[in-house]
Amino acid sequence: MIKTMIVEDEKLARDELKFLIEEDPDFEVLYEIADGKKAFEFLQKNKIDLLFLDIQIPGKSGIEIARILKQQKTAPYIIFTTAYDEYAVEAFRLSAVDYLLKPISDQRLEESLERAKKEIKKSPDFNQQLENLFANLNSSKQKECLNKIAVMEKDYYLMLNFEDIYYFSTKEKKVWAHCHKKSYMTQFQLKELEKMLPEQFFRIHKSYIVNLRHIKAVIPWFKGKYQVLMEDFSEHKIPVSRLRVDQINKLLNLK
């Protein structure tokens, strides 16, 4: 996951930008700050990968923040967001990944996110994270071989068979395993489950991992998106992330 932060003084703009960014499962918006000075102080103490930075914000302008961050070895990659095009030259002098003019279109944001991914994957820090991930694969494979997962049930752990789980969902930072008629809280995060679940499970959305064998129907939705109807007792409908549509088409032989 690419740790992301938004610095934007308008709440509606923050909320919309966060929603659109997290449509891409590679990104996680961890922090949102409305004031430039507070954002700068926060960045002096905390490390993130990518910063969406409005230029005209209270406290300290986005350009001021970027100038100072550029002097630091562990500075985040920056995507400027603004309603004005007059700062574009200065932004790229500061090695910005991109410069987005408001209102930001879905297509332009997708392009920026792809550009950011390429830049971040070149960095030494990212390569170190990959090494750490591979180092943990053995322990993950051991869990996978069990073909079961521990979930909370009253005052004990219940061992659920993977085949009995219809889908996983996250709510209020807790991840739930949903079976035919009952749901159980797990001790894992979705990104951990992605590593240990067998191949019939697929992360269809930032908040859902589904068991492909328990999909009852695929329902066309707006703007070329889908919802999947699960076989569980409540026949829950789950949205398919825009960025996962092509993969679902291939996995389920839809096109």
VOGU-3710 file (C-alpha; in Angstrom, 3 decimals, decimal comma):
1> miktmivede> 0,000/0,000/0,000  1,246/3,472/-0,897  0,821/5,653/2,194  -0,900/8,840/1,072  -1,750/12,188/2,659  -4,116/14,941/1,456  -3,538/18,612/2,343  -6,669/20,508/1,304  -8,664/23,136/3,189  -12,060/22,346/1,614
11> klardelkfl> -13,706/19,336/3,247  -15,843/18,378/0,248  -12,772/18,431/-1,990  -10,863/16,307/0,543  -13,650/13,754/0,796  -14,041/13,424/-2,964  -10,300/13,149/-3,548  -9,927/10,499/-0,848  -12,775/8,454/-2,324  -11,280/8,571/-5,812
21> ieedpdfevl> -7,732/7,776/-4,668  -8,845/4,752/-2,654  -10,648/3,346/-5,667  -7,132/2,189/-6,533  -6,282/-0,594/-4,050  -2,568/0,278/-4,166  -3,191/3,541/-2,300  -4,330/4,182/1,255  -5,152/7,717/2,447  -3,881/7,742/6,019
31> yeiadgkkaf> -3,971/11,450/6,834  -6,026/14,515/5,874  -5,039/18,016/7,011  -6,655/21,367/6,151  -3,894/23,738/7,307  -0,495/24,191/5,649  1,423/24,904/8,839  -0,023/21,879/10,643  0,671/19,729/7,592  4,301/20,823/7,486
41> eflqknkidl> 4,774/20,134/11,209  3,217/16,712/10,767  5,497/15,867/7,836  8,581/16,686/9,936  7,689/13,814/12,280  5,959/11,286/10,033  6,903/9,543/6,803  4,477/9,109/3,925  4,970/8,054/0,304  2,720/10,433/-1,596
51> lfldiqipgk> 1,370/13,916/-0,807  -1,610/15,512/-2,539  -0,926/19,170/-1,856  -3,240/22,110/-2,481  -1,294/25,295/-3,262  -3,458/27,993/-1,708  -4,118/26,840/1,850  -4,112/28,636/5,224  -0,973/28,718/7,374  1,677/27,914/4,750
61> sgieiarilk> 1,275/27,622/0,991  1,763/24,343/-0,832  4,694/25,785/-2,768  6,410/26,817/0,489  5,958/23,341/1,916  7,311/21,690/-1,234  10,412/23,937/-1,317  11,369/22,884/2,197  10,523/19,220/1,688  12,698/19,093/-1,427
71> qqktapyiif> 15,769/19,632/0,777  15,015/16,473/2,778  16,217/12,986/1,856  12,985/11,273/2,861  10,589/13,761/1,243  7,332/12,326/-0,118  6,430/12,461/-3,783  4,085/15,396/-4,427  1,041/15,879/-6,641  -0,152/19,496/-6,574
81> ttaydeyave> -3,890/20,211/-6,693  -5,089/23,735/-7,444  -7,662/25,837/-9,261  -4,897/27,999/-10,789  -2,463/27,164/-13,596  0,021/29,954/-12,839  2,099/27,818/-10,457  2,702/24,935/-12,881  6,254/25,923/-13,869  7,319/26,346/-10,243
91> afrlsavdyl> 5,676/23,040/-9,325  7,696/21,091/-11,864  10,889/22,887/-10,829  10,180/21,335/-7,463  10,049/17,888/-9,124  6,334/17,394/-8,612  4,941/14,114/-9,935  1,989/15,979/-11,409  -0,039/19,198/-11,335  -3,814/18,708/-11,256
101> lkpisdqrle> -6,202/21,536/-12,035  -9,542/21,557/-10,219  -12,089/20,221/-10,850  -10,042/17,049/-11,161  -11,361/14,515/-13,664  -11,292/10,790/-12,956  -9,033/10,206/-15,969  -6,457/12,813/-14,942  -6,356/11,435/-11,423  -5,831/7,889/-12,721
111> eslerakkei> -2,947/9,133/-14,869  -1,377/10,858/-11,854  -1,702/7,778/-9,675  -0,071/5,596/-12,323  2,756/8,123/-12,667  3,201/8,184/-8,892  3,347/4,379/-8,741  6,151/4,307/-11,302  8,160/6,945/-9,440  7,676/5,338/-6,030
121> kkspdfnqql> 8,603/1,875/-7,298  11,962/3,249/-8,465  12,850/4,471/-4,983  15,289/2,555/-2,729  12,755/2,628/0,117  10,181/0,826/-1,985  12,680/-1,861/-3,001  13,509/-2,407/0,657  9,817/-2,848/1,408  9,644/-5,514/-1,316
131> enlfanlnss> 12,551/-7,375/0,263  10,793/-7,295/3,617  7,634/-8,611/2,006  9,427/-11,552/0,411  11,111/-12,298/3,735  7,676/-12,767/5,283  6,330/-15,070/2,573  7,325/-18,281/4,326  5,246/-17,521/7,403  2,313/-16,523/5,181
141> kqkeclnkia> 2,582/-19,792/3,239  2,481/-21,757/6,464  -0,851/-20,143/7,322  -2,127/-20,852/3,817  -1,362/-24,557/4,129  -3,752/-24,815/7,055  -6,643/-23,995/4,717  -8,334/-22,441/7,748  -8,489/-19,081/9,461  -9,001/-18,232/13,130
151> vmekdyylml> -11,968/-15,952/13,894  -13,448/-14,678/17,149  -16,432/-16,538/18,591  -17,438/-15,507/22,123  -14,469/-16,427/24,320  -12,569/-18,708/21,924  -11,097/-18,881/18,421  -13,167/-20,723/15,841  -11,282/-22,257/12,908  -13,174/-21,532/9,683
161> nfediyyfst> -12,517/-23,433/6,474  -11,689/-21,085/3,608  -14,290/-22,795/1,425  -17,029/-21,826/3,909  -16,220/-18,109/3,694  -18,184/-16,160/1,099  -16,393/-12,824/1,442  -14,390/-10,563/3,763  -15,258/-6,925/4,433  -13,772/-4,121/6,476
171> kekkvwahch> -15,663/-1,684/8,666  -14,294/0,742/11,271  -10,817/-0,821/10,901  -12,123/-4,318/11,711  -12,243/-7,126/9,141  -15,153/-9,556/9,100  -15,437/-13,003/7,533  -18,931/-13,625/6,181  -20,269/-17,159/5,875  -23,701/-18,284/4,642
181> kksymtqfql> -25,720/-16,963/7,594  -23,206/-15,606/10,085  -20,273/-13,176/10,242  -17,156/-13,355/12,410  -14,547/-10,777/13,356  -10,987/-11,672/12,316  -7,601/-10,615/13,667  -6,239/-9,684/10,222  -6,283/-6,730/7,827  -7,354/-7,189/4,208
191> kelekmlpeq> -3,813/-6,687/2,916  -2,640/-9,548/5,190  -5,440/-11,785/3,975  -4,477/-11,154/0,365  -1,130/-12,857/1,048  -2,523/-15,927/2,795  -5,810/-16,720/1,056  -5,988/-19,348/-1,722  -6,396/-18,297/-5,337  -10,207/-18,393/-5,441
201> ffrihksyiv> -10,239/-15,235/-3,280  -9,907/-11,895/-5,051  -9,770/-8,328/-3,732  -12,607/-6,867/-5,721  -12,706/-3,493/-3,939  -10,640/-1,678/-1,316  -13,121/-2,861/1,330  -13,892/-6,382/0,075  -12,235/-9,694/-0,757  -14,644/-12,205/-2,297
211> nlrhikavip> -14,604/-15,952/-2,795  -15,082/-16,212/-6,572  -16,735/-19,618/-6,135  -19,566/-18,035/-4,150  -20,527/-15,328/-6,658  -24,129/-15,879/-7,740  -24,433/-13,130/-10,367  -22,648/-10,128/-11,865  -24,846/-7,037/-12,231  -23,908/-4,234/-14,676
221> wfkgkyqvlm> -23,771/-0,920/-12,843  -23,206/2,700/-13,856  -20,216/3,892/-15,950  -19,202/0,360/-16,945  -18,844/-0,844/-13,372  -20,264/-4,011/-11,819  -21,789/-5,254/-8,613  -21,455/-8,921/-7,664  -24,301/-10,754/-5,964  -23,047/-13,274/-3,410
231> edfsehkipv> -24,652/-16,642/-2,593  -24,840/-15,916/1,127  -28,174/-15,905/2,964  -28,728/-12,139/2,534  -27,508/-12,164/-1,125  -25,198/-9,246/-0,416  -24,270/-6,970/-3,351  -20,643/-5,869/-3,492  -19,284/-3,105/-5,771  -16,406/-3,882/-8,103
241> srlrvdqink> -13,716/-1,207/-8,092  -13,345/0,523/-11,442  -9,721/-0,635/-11,609  -10,729/-4,282/-11,070  -13,337/-4,522/-13,845  -10,943/-5,898/-16,496  -9,589/-8,519/-14,098  -13,099/-9,623/-13,139  -14,003/-9,929/-16,817  -11,073/-12,309/-17,283
251> llnlk> -11,495/-14,260/-14,042  -15,206/-14,874/-14,615  -14,996/-15,204/-18,421  -17,423/-12,315/-18,927  -15,752/-10,899/-22,046
//
